Amino acid sequence: MFEVGMSKLVQDINKEYAQSNGYNFPPNTQQMINAIVQWINTHAVRDVSSLKIISQSEVKGGIEYTVEVEYSKGDTTQFKFVAPYGVGIKNVKIVELGG
């Protein structure tokens, strides 16, 4: 087995990539980078397709929003957060995640 400190997941990603493309395993560095980038693009990277406010209500110190986010990949997610009065968006605190 090819082992130079790679995690099991990285080994599996590289092995699957090498087999699907007819490469030898262990892959060279360029193949390893391509395999990981392809896996991330397929499994993890999501672009926001739409974002809409489902509800809003005043709470102590701010406004609580429930926002629905649709992604180009994966499931739609709802976030609930409080936007405090008189502060910028950088200070918004997520208080509950659901989905």
TAKA-V5379 format. One record per residue. N is the residue number from 1. RES is the residue in one small letter. SS is DSSP state (H for helix, E for strand, - for the rest). PSI is psi in degrees with one decimal (999 if undefined). NEAR is the number of other ideal C-beta (glycine too) atoms within 8 Angstrom. Layout:
n=N res=RES ss=SS psi=PSI near=NEAR
n=N res=RES ss=SS psi=PSI near=NEAR
This chain:
n=1 res=m ss=- psi=144.7 near=3
n=2 res=f ss=- psi=117.4 near=8
n=3 res=e ss=- psi=109.3 near=6
n=4 res=v ss=- psi=44.3 near=4
n=5 res=g ss=- psi=8.6 near=3
n=6 res=m ss=- psi=144.4 near=8
n=7 res=s ss=- psi=163.5 near=5
n=8 res=k ss=H psi=-40.2 near=5
n=9 res=l ss=H psi=-45.4 near=6
n=10 res=v ss=H psi=-40.9 near=10
n=11 res=q ss=H psi=-45.7 near=12
n=12 res=d ss=H psi=-42.9 near=8
n=13 res=i ss=H psi=-47.6 near=11
n=14 res=n ss=H psi=-38.7 near=17
n=15 res=k ss=H psi=-45.0 near=9
n=16 res=e ss=H psi=-44.0 near=9
n=17 res=y ss=H psi=-46.0 near=15
n=18 res=a ss=H psi=-44.5 near=14
n=19 res=q ss=H psi=-41.9 near=9
n=20 res=s ss=H psi=-22.5 near=6
n=21 res=n ss=H psi=4.5 near=7
n=22 res=g ss=- psi=23.5 near=4
n=23 res=y ss=- psi=161.4 near=9
n=24 res=n ss=- psi=149.6 near=5
n=25 res=f ss=- psi=130.7 near=9
n=26 res=p ss=- psi=147.3 near=6
n=27 res=p ss=- psi=159.3 near=12
n=28 res=n ss=- psi=174.3 near=5
n=29 res=t ss=H psi=-43.4 near=6
n=30 res=q ss=H psi=-41.3 near=6
n=31 res=q ss=H psi=-37.4 near=13
n=32 res=m ss=H psi=-44.9 near=11
n=33 res=i ss=H psi=-46.2 near=8
n=34 res=n ss=H psi=-41.5 near=9
n=35 res=a ss=H psi=-46.0 near=14
n=36 res=i ss=H psi=-42.8 near=11
n=37 res=v ss=H psi=-43.0 near=8
n=38 res=q ss=H psi=-42.3 near=9
n=39 res=w ss=H psi=-45.8 near=11
n=40 res=i ss=H psi=-45.2 near=9
n=41 res=n ss=H psi=-37.6 near=8
n=42 res=t ss=H psi=-37.7 near=6
n=43 res=h ss=H psi=-26.9 near=5
n=44 res=a ss=- psi=-34.0 near=7
n=45 res=v ss=- psi=124.9 near=6
n=46 res=r ss=- psi=133.9 near=8
n=47 res=d ss=- psi=141.7 near=7
n=48 res=v ss=E psi=122.6 near=9
n=49 res=s ss=E psi=-42.6 near=6
n=50 res=s ss=E psi=155.5 near=6
n=51 res=l ss=E psi=123.6 near=7
n=52 res=k ss=E psi=146.9 near=6
n=53 res=i ss=E psi=121.5 near=7
n=54 res=i ss=E psi=-42.4 near=7
n=55 res=s ss=E psi=161.0 near=6
n=56 res=q ss=E psi=144.9 near=7
n=57 res=s ss=E psi=150.0 near=6
n=58 res=e ss=E psi=134.0 near=5
n=59 res=v ss=E psi=172.5 near=8
n=60 res=k ss=- psi=117.2 near=3
n=61 res=g ss=- psi=-1.6 near=6
n=62 res=g ss=E psi=-159.6 near=10
n=63 res=i ss=E psi=128.2 near=10
n=64 res=e ss=E psi=125.2 near=13
n=65 res=y ss=E psi=143.8 near=11
n=66 res=t ss=E psi=121.8 near=11
n=67 res=v ss=E psi=135.1 near=12
n=68 res=e ss=E psi=128.2 near=10
n=69 res=v ss=E psi=124.6 near=11
n=70 res=e ss=E psi=137.0 near=8
n=71 res=y ss=E psi=159.6 near=12
n=72 res=s ss=- psi=-25.6 near=6
n=73 res=k ss=- psi=145.6 near=6
n=74 res=g ss=- psi=-175.1 near=4
n=75 res=d ss=- psi=153.3 near=5
n=76 res=t ss=- psi=141.6 near=8
n=77 res=t ss=E psi=145.6 near=10
n=78 res=q ss=E psi=136.5 near=11
n=79 res=f ss=E psi=142.5 near=11
n=80 res=k ss=E psi=126.7 near=12
n=81 res=f ss=E psi=161.6 near=12
n=82 res=v ss=E psi=126.6 near=12
n=83 res=a ss=E psi=106.9 near=10
n=84 res=p ss=E psi=149.4 near=10
n=85 res=y ss=- psi=138.2 near=6
n=86 res=g ss=- psi=16.8 near=3
n=87 res=v ss=- psi=159.9 near=6
n=88 res=g ss=- psi=167.1 near=4
n=89 res=i ss=H psi=-25.1 near=5
n=90 res=k ss=H psi=-17.4 near=4
n=91 res=n ss=H psi=9.8 near=7
n=92 res=v ss=- psi=135.9 near=9
n=93 res=k ss=E psi=123.7 near=7
n=94 res=i ss=E psi=124.6 near=8
n=95 res=v ss=E psi=-17.9 near=7
n=96 res=e ss=E psi=135.7 near=7
n=97 res=l ss=E psi=137.4 near=7
n=98 res=g ss=E psi=169.5 near=7
n=99 res=g ss=- psi=999 near=6
